[in-house]
Amino acid sequence: MKKRTLLNVLLAATLTTLWSGELRAQMPNDAIYMPKGTVCIGTMYTHSSWNQYWENTLKRENLNIGTHTTQSVMVMPAIGITDRFNVILSLPYVWTKTSAGNLMGQKGIQDLGAWLKVKAVDVKGFSINGLAGLMIPLGNYVPDFLPMSIGLQCRVVSGRILANYTHPKTGIYVTAHGTYMWRSNINVDRDAYQADDRVYNTNEVKVPNAYDMGARIGILKQKWQTEIWAERNSCVNGDNIRRNDMPFPTNNMQATMVGWYGKFQPKALGVNARVGYVTNGLNMGQSTSYMVGVLYQFGVKKS
């Protein structure tokens, strides 16, 4: 994060005039809100690649894979229901490839995502925000063909608490958040699988729940924004990749990432960009990623 929701947003755009108020595109990891009756649609391209990964705690390369690359294009509408309550949707199309070996890359629509975002406390630049999220797989992709899979095919319910302080005069802000993600079991196209040093004679796989936490510091002005950030993503349990084996959805995947985000939106049309680097991890690749996007904001007025 379908088709019906996105079509409704695009239809509304044809019935509106440009909104001339404050222009601030927002994401699920910030304390920025779209004003009531406004919509910002972001279209973003992301590129992520790695040639080394952690097999359990062993950092290694695999010449049968070479460099692994994941790319995606995502549409993300953010809708201002009120000034303190927003809805954010997302829908990515993802494709993978490797520079060596014979593993077939996968491609397709991944998961529809939706966030409800509410500002619960707002006092003198300090705010506490609550977010509830839901992700539902839409594409018929294969989840147990990692690292070529484009997703895990599990339904995800998440809850996030986000605290933010923004200095009223300078626009300097500090944000911190924590999220817990409940993941559903999935079904795979096999009669049995091995995990946790045992064999399970079933096609139902338990995907570990996960959490993330992050902090960012930056400057937010009416027309532009810049920040540096650090995040930690981790499963709460799970097993490790066995020596010289492929990853599996039961693996305990962990990563610590640092990066930069920036946005420039002088009027209704704007651009944003993001770069990130995995500094350490477990059962996953040490990736370098970048994102570039185009933002378009408009107001919805009743005829």
Disulfide bonds with the S-S distance in Angstrom:
none
